[in-house]
Amino acid sequence: MSDDKQPTSRRSLIKSLVFLPLGAAAGAGAVRALDASAAGPAPEGQPEAYTPTFFTSAEWRFVHAACDRLIPHDEHGPGAVEMNVPRFLDKHMQTPYAAGDIWYMQGPFVKAAPEFGYQGKLALRDIVRVGIKAFDAHVGREFAGKAFADLDGKQQDALLQAAEKGDLKFDDISAKLFFSTLLAEVRNGYFADPRHGGNQNMGAWKMIGYPGMRADYLDWVEVRDKPYPIGPVDLAGRRG
Amino acid sequence: MTIVKNKVDAVIVGAGWTGAIMAKELTDAGLSVVVLERGPDRDTQPDFSYPRVVDELEGSVHRKYLQALSKETVTIRHGIADTAVPYRQMGSFKPGTGVGGAGSHWSGCHFRALPEDFKVRSNLEQRYGKKFIPSNMTVQDFPITYEDLEPHFDHFEYVCGTSGKAGVIDGKYIEGGNPFEGSRSRDYALGPNPNYLGAEWFYKAAKEMGYHPYPIPASNASAPYTNPYGCQMGPCNFCGFCSDYGCLNYSKASPNACIFPAIRGRENFELRTLAQVLKVNLTADNKKATGVTYLDAQGRETEQPADLVLLCAFSLFNVHMMLVSGIGTPYDPVTKTGTVGRNYSYQNLNRVVLFFDESVQANPFIGIGGGGATFDDLNGNRNDSAKSGYIGGGIIWARQPGAGPVRGIQTAPGVPNWGSAWKQGVKEAFRHSFYYEVQGSCMSYDDAYLDLDPTYKDAFGRPLLRMTFDWHDNEIKASQYLVEKATDMCKVLGPKAMKGDAKKDGAHYNVTQYQSTHTCGGAIMGSDPKTSALNRYLQSWDVSNVFAPGANAFPQNNGYNPTGMVGALAYWCATAIREQYLKNPGPLVHA
């Protein structure tokens, strides 16, 4: 994947972060970076190198571009790309859950009002795969052969908004269904425990002030006057 | 080739609350008992131990502790002329599976019904005249009274270590409890849990409006406790993983923590897991059950002969089991005859979310499933239906079972679903918002019922249960009325924004949004075999050695969570079997 084809915000994000941990961080940050290099996980702010085993290279480009628009890096906190959400998605699409393990998948598949929920025959991984293909095919027709990942941020946002509202029409899948499914999965990857592949170093939890898997608050139930003071812990026992 | 097991005195279908209670009571009585549970065995250790149980992706997305709809689900339609479609993904309600069933992943709200909830029809007729109840509303009196169940309510609360504050004991009022409750024989097993911020503020707001707030009775222990069976519970540490999860702390009452430890070693008790019961076997005249047929863990068809069959599955699947087995006559909504499937009802739940600025430390990740505060000023007979315009009642409550970001973060009105503005919205909202809910009753109607679907099958080749249900004007009015009351009350607290979800006129039942797992009715108890599937002892009118305790027995649903009532009914049923049926097996009520 070439970063040159990423929109400006993503390019500047990569530029600003790749060299940051050792160069710009203060003592604590440098120590964390050194620890990280020994223990495995990369310093916060930099996505880890990862080779997808579910997504094709074209899908992988789409996923990165979409993650970067749905949860961008900004002044509020880390973005989905640097939180390794693409890696989460690649792993999650290979779980029994994504293959439809717990959904009722028997036909006949009939149209029903939205109040009855999803009635199609595609499992999660197929909604994502068919959706990406349809989305990129649509972009190719509208933008002279380009892929979604080739467009600038403004164009990407406009297309995602159109999909969200149901204004985009694809042949093989409802654009609205694809969008809502993708958004839910991106949020899952951003916020789920790091063991599932995303939320690197609990960055998403730190942003919102979630103590993660601490699961013990009896001492703080009746405290009113100060914010909860302890940072997050994950399922592996790491502290953030 | 069907494997045939040795005959036992009683076979129990399902290892949730009612199955555990029945197994305890009937083994106490000396009967040989086999419990067949379709899911895996589960216990606090190792299944609900920390940290493995607190994985939000597994618990709330992969639904690790819930029923896999790929195996068994229902189909749903709004009206009797519509085509039903499958409930393909978990949304509106969440049946459990495995030992403990829904009793392991519930929250812990543990109410008793009000005395007037037992006599809905006669109470309404007495207050407003015989013509007041709409002709399509099929509400009925329970065939028993609050007084009949009081000892069983009490016992179940002590089994569960229920933490609360009595409002009325032996007819005497006690400050701080619910003044409108039925009289109790003694206080709760434990005192109330401490209040999180939203619950503390609930008292302030409710009192300002002249309401009578009290602690929600919570089966989340507020102190170390040993129940009458010798099972130990530890104080709830507000971990925030109640609903959807098993308790890591022996704090939330469950069949796993509070009953099974007392009976697992008994010689006259056997628990067979991964045992999917397919049907109840009947004699040729359909008047007696001879046992059940199930698929064992290896998928082999197996017959378990028994003198007594206790249907203790989740309410919906008790009804399904009766229908696929041919127990009783299926309800027909056109002729309005038949009883099995009749009077399906639900719960009318709506939410008001309050958003505050950063100075307010709401900390919604601090959670206790059943704790919090509520009041009954708009429930039961406090609702003047002639004035409010709807029949039934409801409670408004502060409840915080524990929030995490995968389970979803409520954002203030106007915040988009993604992008920088969404990030800002979740950041501002997460630690500084909480919600109150209104939980309303749901009446029963002649066009809300359960039967077998003509098209869709489960993984075992049986027709799926078909649910025909939609909101009626009465429940929509109730939703609007109660949400307005809740919103009025919240203004006192000065939130910077509020979001309420009262049902709009003409709203249809939406199965995609979680509302409540309080599915009720379908095999109701009553005093007339023409309009009820079970008699006052939860015994089938048609097959006298089949009993079906559960929320399926409610003729309509009241404003409370059903579990307290379900447990009490199971003890009531078990007492009738022990004290009457075993001495003289046969119908306990003659029609």
Contacts between the chains, C-beta under 8 A, distances in Angstrom:
chain1	res1	chain2	res2	distance
A	69	B	418	7.6
A	69	B	419	7.0
A	70	B	418	4.5
A	70	B	419	7.1
A	71	B	418	6.8
A	71	B	419	7.9
A	71	B	422	7.7
A	71	B	423	6.6
A	72	B	419	6.6
A	72	B	420	5.9
A	72	B	423	7.8
A	74	B	420	4.6
A	74	B	423	6.6
A	76	B	420	6.5
A	76	B	423	4.3
A	76	B	424	5.2
A	76	B	427	5.5
A	77	B	423	6.3
A	77	B	427	7.0
A	95	B	62	7.6
A	97	B	61	7.2
A	97	B	62	4.8
A	100	B	70	7.1
A	101	B	68	7.0
A	101	B	70	6.5
A	102	B	62	7.0
A	102	B	63	5.7
A	102	B	66	7.9
A	102	B	68	4.4
A	102	B	69	6.2
A	102	B	70	5.8
A	102	B	90	7.6
A	103	B	69	6.1
A	103	B	70	6.1
A	103	B	88	5.3
A	103	B	89	5.4
A	104	B	69	4.4
A	104	B	70	5.7
A	104	B	73	4.6
A	104	B	86	4.7
A	104	B	87	7.0
A	104	B	88	4.4
A	104	B	89	7.8
A	105	B	70	6.4
A	105	B	88	7.4
A	106	B	86	7.3
A	106	B	456	6.5
A	106	B	457	7.0
A	108	B	455	6.7
A	110	B	83	6.8
A	110	B	85	6.0
A	112	B	85	4.5
A	113	B	508	7.2
A	114	B	510	7.9
A	114	B	512	7.5
A	115	B	78	7.9
A	115	B	508	5.1
A	115	B	509	6.6
A	115	B	510	4.2
A	115	B	511	6.4
A	115	B	512	6.9
A	116	B	76	6.4
A	116	B	85	5.1
A	116	B	511	5.8
A	116	B	512	7.7
A	117	B	87	7.4
A	117	B	88	6.2
A	117	B	89	5.8
A	117	B	91	5.8
A	117	B	511	5.6
A	117	B	512	4.4
A	118	B	88	6.2
A	118	B	89	6.1
A	119	B	85	5.5
A	119	B	86	7.7
A	119	B	88	6.6
A	157	B	419	7.2
A	160	B	418	7.5
A	164	B	417	7.0
A	183	B	417	6.5
A	183	B	418	5.9
A	187	B	405	7.8
A	187	B	406	7.6
A	188	B	57	6.2
A	188	B	61	6.1
A	188	B	406	5.9
A	190	B	405	7.9
A	191	B	56	7.6
A	191	B	404	7.6
A	191	B	405	3.7
A	191	B	406	5.0
A	192	B	55	8.0
A	192	B	56	6.1
A	192	B	57	4.1
A	192	B	61	7.9
A	192	B	406	5.3
A	193	B	55	5.9
A	193	B	56	7.0
A	193	B	57	6.7
A	195	B	55	7.7
A	196	B	57	5.4
A	204	B	405	7.0
A	205	B	405	7.2
A	207	B	423	7.3
A	207	B	427	6.1
A	208	B	405	6.3
A	208	B	409	7.2
A	208	B	426	5.8
A	208	B	427	5.5
A	208	B	430	4.3
A	208	B	431	7.3
A	209	B	427	7.9
A	209	B	430	6.4
A	209	B	431	4.9
A	210	B	365	6.0
A	210	B	404	6.8
A	210	B	405	5.8
A	210	B	430	6.7
A	211	B	365	6.1
A	213	B	51	5.5
A	213	B	54	5.0
A	213	B	55	7.7
A	215	B	50	6.3
A	215	B	51	7.4
A	215	B	54	5.0
A	215	B	237	7.6
A	215	B	239	3.8
A	215	B	240	6.5
A	215	B	241	6.2
A	215	B	248	6.9
A	216	B	237	4.9
A	216	B	238	7.8
A	216	B	239	6.1
A	217	B	237	6.7
A	217	B	238	4.3
A	217	B	239	7.0
A	217	B	240	7.0
A	217	B	363	7.6
A	217	B	365	7.4
A	217	B	366	4.2
A	218	B	194	8.0
A	218	B	235	7.1
A	218	B	236	7.5
A	218	B	237	4.5
A	218	B	238	5.5
A	220	B	238	8.0
A	220	B	363	7.0
A	220	B	366	6.3
A	221	B	194	4.9
A	221	B	195	7.4
A	221	B	196	5.4
A	221	B	238	5.4
A	221	B	366	5.9
A	222	B	194	5.4
A	222	B	195	7.0
A	222	B	196	7.9
A	222	B	200	7.9
A	223	B	361	7.3
A	224	B	197	6.2
A	224	B	200	8.0
A	224	B	361	6.3
A	225	B	361	7.6
A	226	B	361	7.0
A	227	B	361	5.8
A	227	B	431	7.1
A	228	B	361	7.0
A	228	B	363	5.6
A	228	B	366	8.0
A	228	B	431	7.4
A	235	B	51	4.9
A	235	B	52	7.7
A	235	B	54	7.5
A	235	B	55	6.1
A	237	B	51	7.6
